[in-house]
Amino acid sequence: MKKPLLSAIVLSVGLLIAGCGSQGAATNESSNKSKESNDQPVKIVAVGSTALQPLVDAAKDQFISEHPNYTISVQGGGSGTGLSQVADGAVTIGNSDVFAEEKSGVDASKLVDHRVAVVGMGPVVNKEVGVKNVTKQELIDIFTGKTKNWKELGGKDQEIAVINRPSGSGTRATFEKWGLDGATAVQSQEQDSSGTVRQIVAQTPGAISYLAFSYMDDSTIALSVDDVKPTEENVADNSWKIWSYEHMYTKGEPDKEVKAFLDFMLEEDVQKGVVKELGYLPITDMKVERDVSGTIKEK
């Protein structure tokens, strides 16, 4: 009886070892395949909002340092361009300051929204105009052409020069909706690039335009509106109402490689790091939520 029992034990151990060896080989094969997959080149093209561009640019550099198989190109062109191109399948990601539902000619039902930050926006003026605060109505009157000289607002005797953004600009759409109560700005010089707008306002006597907080610096003066300063804290509780979500749209659900980059944008290191460093607000810092119709609710 002992010999058959011993033989059975030996056979069982042999099968177990063989099974472990087979499982180990399978694991190694799977690991190698995964490694090979991770080394495959991945190309992402993100186009659209110039207000969002600095954040995506900075984040992609950090991401690529950890994932060298990725090539990520970030371009401006405005939110309208980003939305239309991603809807057409011409680019991987469409960056936008506005909801896709707000853009005519874009089938929002085919796009998936990935909100990565919040951006405050506000009016900026040449440092010599002599005005630092306006009422909401005064702001509307400036941009609709009713007020033409800074002396009417207690500033210098100097003609107001409005610098606008193109019609496809998400920054313009946000500013007109929340800063001008839906009024359309007067026809004037238009510039797509936020950096160029800042430079023109800084160098042009009497100039006024509007910028995302991320582009504001001491080369211009950021106006307060109704004595409320354009600060991140005031955006967080909606005291400052000129703000928008920063959206990164994909056509349908993104594949796993693109999703890895979008998920990276929401990681705490990014949200509490480069997002704040560049003047955006982390999604988690907002005390309110606002939907596409403008309805506000406490978080």
C-alpha positions in Angstrom: 0.0 0.0 0.0 2.9 2.3 0.7 4.3 2.2 -2.8 1.2 3.2 -4.6 0.7 6.0 -2.1 4.2 7.2 -2.5 3.9 7.1 -6.3 0.7 9.1 -6.2 2.4 11.8 -4.0 5.4 12.0 -6.4 3.1 12.3 -9.4 1.1 15.0 -7.7 4.2 17.0 -6.8 5.5 16.6 -10.3 2.2 17.9 -11.8 2.2 20.8 -9.3 5.8 21.8 -10.3 5.0 21.5 -14.0 1.9 23.7 -13.5 3.8 26.3 -11.6 6.4 26.4 -14.3 3.8 26.7 -16.9 2.0 29.5 -15.0 5.3 31.3 -14.4 6.1 31.1 -18.1 2.6 32.4 -18.9 3.1 35.3 -16.4 6.5 36.1 -17.9 5.0 36.0 -21.4 2.1 38.3 -20.3 4.6 40.7 -18.6 6.7 40.8 -21.8 3.7 41.5 -23.9 2.6 44.3 -21.5 6.1 45.8 -21.6 6.1 45.6 -25.4 2.7 47.3 -25.5 3.9 50.1 -23.2 6.8 50.7 -25.5 4.6 51.2 -28.6 4.6 54.8 -30.0 1.6 56.8 -29.1 0.7 60.1 -30.8 -1.8 62.6 -29.4 -2.7 65.9 -31.0 -4.6 68.4 -28.8 -6.0 71.5 -30.5 -8.1 74.4 -29.4 -8.4 76.8 -26.5 -5.4 79.1 -26.1 -6.5 79.7 -22.5 -6.0 76.0 -21.8 -2.9 75.6 -23.9 -0.3 76.5 -21.3 -1.7 73.9 -18.8 -1.8 71.0 -21.4 1.6 72.0 -22.6 3.1 71.9 -19.1 1.3 68.7 -18.2 2.3 66.8 -21.4 6.0 67.6 -20.7 5.7 66.0 -17.3 3.7 63.1 -18.7 6.2 62.4 -21.5 9.1 62.4 -19.0 7.4 59.4 -17.4 6.1 57.9 -20.7 8.8 58.5 -23.4 6.8 56.5 -26.0 4.3 59.3 -26.2 4.4 62.2 -28.6 1.9 64.9 -27.7 1.4 68.0 -29.8 -0.5 70.9 -28.2 -1.8 73.7 -30.5 -4.1 76.7 -30.2 -6.6 78.0 -32.7 -9.5 78.7 -30.3 -12.2 76.5 -28.8 -14.4 76.5 -31.9 -11.5 75.1 -33.9 -10.7 72.4 -31.3 -14.3 71.3 -31.1 -14.9 71.1 -34.8 -11.6 69.3 -35.5 -12.1 66.7 -32.8 -15.7 66.2 -34.0 -14.4 65.6 -37.5 -11.8 63.1 -36.2 -8.9 65.3 -37.4 -7.3 65.5 -33.9 -7.3 63.4 -30.8 -8.4 66.0 -28.3 -10.3 69.2 -28.7 -9.5 71.8 -26.0 -12.3 74.1 -25.1 -13.3 76.8 -22.6 -17.0 76.2 -23.4 -19.4 73.3 -23.4 -19.6 71.6 -26.8 -23.4 72.2 -26.6 -22.8 75.9 -26.8 -21.0 75.7 -30.2 -23.3 75.7 -33.3 -22.3 73.2 -36.0 -20.8 70.8 -33.5 -22.6 67.5 -32.7 -22.0 67.4 -28.9 -23.7 64.0 -28.7 -20.6 62.4 -30.4 -18.1 64.0 -28.0 -17.1 63.0 -24.5 -16.3 65.8 -22.0 -13.3 65.6 -19.7 -13.1 68.6 -17.4 -9.5 69.1 -16.2 -9.6 72.5 -14.5 -11.4 75.8 -14.1 -10.1 79.1 -15.5 -11.0 82.6 -14.4 -11.1 85.3 -17.0 -11.4 89.1 -16.7 -10.8 92.5 -18.3 -7.3 93.8 -18.6 -6.2 97.4 -19.4 -3.1 99.3 -20.3 -1.4 100.5 -17.1 -1.8 104.2 -18.0 -5.6 104.4 -18.3 -6.1 105.4 -14.7 -8.9 103.0 -13.9 -8.8 99.9 -11.7 -12.5 99.2 -11.0 -15.7 99.4 -13.1 -19.3 98.4 -12.5 -20.8 95.6 -14.6 -22.8 98.1 -16.6 -19.7 100.2 -17.2 -17.9 97.1 -18.5 -20.8 96.4 -20.9 -20.8 100.0 -22.1 -17.1 99.9 -22.8 -17.2 96.7 -24.9 -20.4 97.7 -26.7 -19.0 101.1 -27.7 -21.2 103.3 -25.6 -18.4 104.6 -23.5 -15.5 105.8 -25.7 -13.1 107.7 -23.4 -11.5 106.7 -20.1 -12.3 110.1 -18.6 -16.0 109.1 -18.5 -14.9 106.6 -15.9 -12.6 108.8 -13.9 -9.5 107.9 -15.9 -7.3 109.7 -18.3 -8.6 111.8 -21.2 -7.8 109.0 -23.6 -9.8 107.1 -26.3 -10.7 103.5 -25.4 -9.2 100.9 -27.7 -11.1 97.6 -27.5 -9.1 94.5 -28.4 -11.4 91.6 -29.1 -11.1 87.9 -29.7 -12.3 86.0 -32.9 -15.9 84.7 -32.9 -14.6 81.1 -32.5 -12.8 82.0 -29.3 -14.0 80.2 -26.1 -12.5 83.1 -24.1 -14.7 85.5 -26.0 -17.8 83.4 -25.6 -17.2 83.1 -21.8 -16.5 86.8 -21.4 -19.5 87.9 -23.4 -21.8 85.5 -21.6 -20.7 86.2 -18.0 -18.9 89.5 -18.2 -21.2 91.3 -20.6 -24.5 89.6 -19.8 -24.7 88.2 -23.3 -24.1 91.4 -25.1 -22.0 91.3 -28.3 -18.8 93.3 -28.2 -18.3 96.1 -30.7 -16.4 95.4 -33.9 -12.8 96.0 -33.3 -9.3 94.6 -33.8 -9.3 90.9 -33.1 -6.5 88.7 -32.0 -6.6 84.9 -31.4 -3.5 84.5 -29.3 -3.8 85.3 -25.6 -0.1 86.2 -25.5 -0.5 88.6 -28.4 -3.5 90.2 -26.8 -1.6 90.8 -23.6 1.3 92.3 -25.5 -1.0 94.7 -27.5 -2.8 95.9 -24.4 0.5 96.5 -22.6 1.8 98.5 -25.5 -1.3 100.4 -26.8 -2.5 103.5 -25.0 -6.1 103.3 -23.9 -6.3 99.6 -24.7 -8.7 97.1 -23.0 -9.3 93.4 -23.6 -9.8 90.3 -21.6 -7.6 87.3 -20.6 -7.6 84.1 -18.7 -6.0 84.5 -15.2 -3.2 82.2 -16.5 -2.1 85.0 -18.9 -2.4 87.9 -16.6 0.8 89.5 -15.4 2.1 92.9 -14.2 2.4 94.2 -17.8 -1.3 95.1 -17.7 -3.8 95.9 -15.0 -6.6 93.4 -14.2 -9.8 95.4 -13.6 -12.1 94.7 -10.6 -15.8 94.6 -11.4 -18.3 95.9 -8.8 -15.4 96.0 -6.4 -14.8 92.2 -6.7 -11.2 91.3 -7.6 -10.5 88.7 -10.2 -9.0 86.1 -7.9 -9.1 82.3 -7.6 -10.8 82.5 -4.3 -13.6 84.6 -5.7 -14.0 82.2 -8.6 -14.3 79.2 -6.3 -17.4 80.5 -4.7 -18.8 82.3 -7.8 -18.3 85.8 -6.3 -16.3 86.4 -9.6 -18.6 85.1 -12.3 -16.4 85.3 -15.4 -15.0 81.7 -15.4 -15.4 78.5 -17.2 -14.4 74.9 -17.1 -11.5 73.7 -19.1 -12.7 70.8 -21.3 -10.7 68.3 -23.2 -13.1 66.6 -25.5 -12.6 63.3 -27.3 -14.7 61.8 -30.1 -16.4 59.0 -28.2 -14.7 57.3 -25.3 -10.9 57.6 -25.6 -8.7 54.5 -26.1 -6.6 53.4 -23.1 -3.5 55.3 -24.2 -5.4 58.6 -24.6 -7.3 58.0 -21.4 -4.0 57.5 -19.5 -3.0 61.1 -20.4 -6.5 62.4 -19.5 -6.4 60.6 -16.2 -2.9 62.0 -15.6 -4.4 65.6 -15.9 -6.6 64.8 -12.9 -4.0 63.3 -10.6 -3.3 65.2 -7.4 0.3 66.0 -8.3 -1.0 67.8 -11.4 -4.1 69.4 -9.9 -2.2 70.7 -6.9 1.0 71.3 -8.8 1.1 72.8 -12.3 -2.7 73.6 -12.4 -2.2 76.0 -9.5 1.2 77.2 -10.5 -0.1 78.4 -13.9 -3.1 80.2 -12.4 -5.9 77.7 -13.0 -8.2 76.3 -10.3 -8.2 72.6 -9.5 -11.6 71.0 -10.0 -11.6 69.9 -6.4 -11.2 73.5 -5.1 -14.5 74.7 -6.6 -17.3 75.3 -4.0 -20.0 75.4 -6.7 -20.9 73.6 -9.9 -22.3 75.3 -13.1 -24.0 73.4 -15.9 -24.3 74.3 -19.5 -27.5 76.4 -18.9 -25.6 78.4 -16.2 -27.5 76.9 -13.2 -25.3 77.1 -10.1 -25.4 74.6 -7.2 -23.4 74.2 -4.1 -21.0 71.3 -4.1 
